[in-house]
Amino acid sequence: MAWIALLFAGLGEVVGVTGINRWNRTRGGAALALMLGGFLVSFVLLSLAMRTISMGTAYAIWTAIGTVGGTVVGMIAYGESRQPKRLLFLALVVGAAVGLKLVG
């Protein structure tokens, strides 16, 4: 159950970061709600996950989900760069998170 909470915590971080980007573009109430709601859900679920998953592993995986997710959203929704080197480094982030899960 903790791993599912951690997965959704990471997705909440992606929602929060997307909200920041929208807030910077529009300054609207919906963008603010998206940002605050995403981060609230993210932090609550991360806290729950850390009851059974070690802090270092949980934080690294949460950060990796947010990093990769935010980058993918940027590529798809906002036309950010899709250079092969950028994709390689995203794959390295995923590999590091998987490695932590396997050894932790």
C-alpha positions as a Markdown table, in Angstrom:
| # | Residue | x | y | z |
|---|---|---|---|---|
| 1 | Met | 0.0 | 0.0 | 0.0 |
| 2 | Ala | 2.9 | 2.4 | 0.8 |
| 3 | Trp | 4.2 | 2.0 | -2.8 |
| 4 | Ile | 0.9 | 2.9 | -4.3 |
| 5 | Ala | 0.7 | 6.0 | -2.0 |
| 6 | Leu | 4.2 | 6.9 | -3.1 |
| 7 | Leu | 3.3 | 6.5 | -6.8 |
| 8 | Phe | 0.3 | 8.8 | -6.3 |
| 9 | Ala | 2.4 | 11.2 | -4.3 |
| 10 | Gly | 4.7 | 11.5 | -7.2 |
| 11 | Leu | 1.8 | 12.1 | -9.6 |
| 12 | Gly | 0.5 | 14.8 | -7.2 |
| 13 | Glu | 3.9 | 16.5 | -7.5 |
| 14 | Val | 3.5 | 16.5 | -11.3 |
| 15 | Val | 0.1 | 18.1 | -10.9 |
| 16 | Gly | 1.5 | 20.7 | -8.5 |
| 17 | Val | 4.4 | 21.5 | -10.9 |
| 18 | Thr | 1.9 | 21.8 | -13.8 |
| 19 | Gly | -0.1 | 24.2 | -11.6 |
| 20 | Ile | 3.0 | 26.3 | -11.1 |
| 21 | Asn | 3.6 | 26.5 | -14.8 |
| 22 | Arg | -0.1 | 27.4 | -15.4 |
| 23 | Trp | 0.1 | 30.0 | -12.6 |
| 24 | Asn | 3.1 | 31.6 | -14.2 |
| 25 | Arg | 1.2 | 31.9 | -17.5 |
| 26 | Thr | -2.3 | 32.9 | -16.4 |
| 27 | Arg | -2.4 | 33.9 | -12.7 |
| 28 | Gly | -5.9 | 32.3 | -12.5 |
| 29 | Gly | -7.7 | 30.7 | -9.7 |
| 30 | Ala | -7.8 | 27.3 | -11.4 |
| 31 | Ala | -4.0 | 27.3 | -11.8 |
| 32 | Leu | -3.6 | 28.2 | -8.1 |
| 33 | Ala | -6.0 | 25.5 | -7.0 |
| 34 | Leu | -4.2 | 23.0 | -9.3 |
| 35 | Met | -0.9 | 23.9 | -7.8 |
| 36 | Leu | -2.0 | 23.9 | -4.1 |
| 37 | Gly | -4.2 | 20.8 | -4.4 |
| 38 | Gly | -1.5 | 18.8 | -6.2 |
| 39 | Phe | 1.2 | 19.6 | -3.7 |
| 40 | Leu | -1.2 | 19.0 | -0.7 |
| 41 | Val | -2.1 | 15.5 | -2.0 |
| 42 | Ser | 1.6 | 14.9 | -2.8 |
| 43 | Phe | 2.9 | 15.8 | 0.6 |
| 44 | Val | 0.2 | 13.9 | 2.5 |
| 45 | Leu | 0.7 | 10.7 | 0.4 |
| 46 | Leu | 4.5 | 11.0 | 0.7 |
| 47 | Ser | 4.1 | 11.3 | 4.5 |
| 48 | Leu | 2.0 | 8.1 | 4.5 |
| 49 | Ala | 4.4 | 6.2 | 2.3 |
| 50 | Met | 7.3 | 7.1 | 4.6 |
| 51 | Arg | 5.7 | 5.3 | 7.5 |
| 52 | Thr | 7.0 | 2.0 | 5.9 |
| 53 | Ile | 9.4 | 3.0 | 3.2 |
| 54 | Ser | 12.8 | 4.5 | 4.2 |
| 55 | Met | 13.1 | 8.2 | 3.9 |
| 56 | Gly | 15.9 | 8.2 | 1.4 |
| 57 | Thr | 14.2 | 5.7 | -0.9 |
| 58 | Ala | 10.8 | 7.3 | -0.7 |
| 59 | Tyr | 12.2 | 10.8 | -1.3 |
| 60 | Ala | 14.4 | 9.7 | -4.2 |
| 61 | Ile | 11.5 | 7.8 | -6.0 |
| 62 | Trp | 9.0 | 10.7 | -5.3 |
| 63 | Thr | 11.5 | 13.1 | -6.8 |
| 64 | Ala | 12.1 | 10.9 | -9.8 |
| 65 | Ile | 8.4 | 10.5 | -10.5 |
| 66 | Gly | 8.1 | 14.3 | -10.3 |
| 67 | Thr | 11.1 | 15.0 | -12.4 |
| 68 | Val | 10.2 | 12.6 | -15.2 |
| 69 | Gly | 6.5 | 13.4 | -15.0 |
| 70 | Gly | 7.0 | 17.1 | -15.1 |
| 71 | Thr | 9.4 | 16.8 | -18.0 |
| 72 | Val | 7.1 | 14.6 | -20.0 |
| 73 | Val | 4.2 | 17.0 | -19.4 |
| 74 | Gly | 6.4 | 19.8 | -20.5 |
| 75 | Met | 7.3 | 18.0 | -23.7 |
| 76 | Ile | 3.7 | 17.0 | -24.5 |
| 77 | Ala | 1.7 | 20.0 | -23.3 |
| 78 | Tyr | 4.1 | 22.9 | -23.7 |
| 79 | Gly | 6.4 | 21.9 | -26.6 |
| 80 | Glu | 9.6 | 21.6 | -24.6 |
| 81 | Ser | 12.7 | 20.0 | -26.1 |
| 82 | Arg | 12.7 | 16.2 | -26.9 |
| 83 | Gln | 16.3 | 15.9 | -27.7 |
| 84 | Pro | 17.7 | 12.4 | -27.5 |
| 85 | Lys | 20.2 | 13.4 | -24.8 |
| 86 | Arg | 17.4 | 14.8 | -22.7 |
| 87 | Leu | 15.5 | 11.5 | -23.0 |
| 88 | Leu | 18.7 | 9.6 | -22.1 |
| 89 | Phe | 19.1 | 11.5 | -18.9 |
| 90 | Leu | 15.4 | 10.9 | -18.0 |
| 91 | Ala | 16.0 | 7.2 | -18.5 |
| 92 | Leu | 19.0 | 7.5 | -16.1 |
| 93 | Val | 16.7 | 9.1 | -13.5 |
| 94 | Val | 14.2 | 6.2 | -13.9 |
| 95 | Gly | 17.0 | 3.7 | -13.7 |
| 96 | Ala | 18.4 | 5.2 | -10.5 |
| 97 | Ala | 14.9 | 5.1 | -8.9 |
| 98 | Val | 14.4 | 1.5 | -9.9 |
| 99 | Gly | 17.9 | 0.6 | -8.6 |
| 100 | Leu | 17.1 | 2.2 | -5.2 |
| 101 | Lys | 13.9 | 0.1 | -5.0 |
| 102 | Leu | 15.8 | -3.1 | -5.9 |
| 103 | Val | 18.5 | -2.6 | -3.3 |
| 104 | Gly | 16.5 | -0.9 | -0.6 |
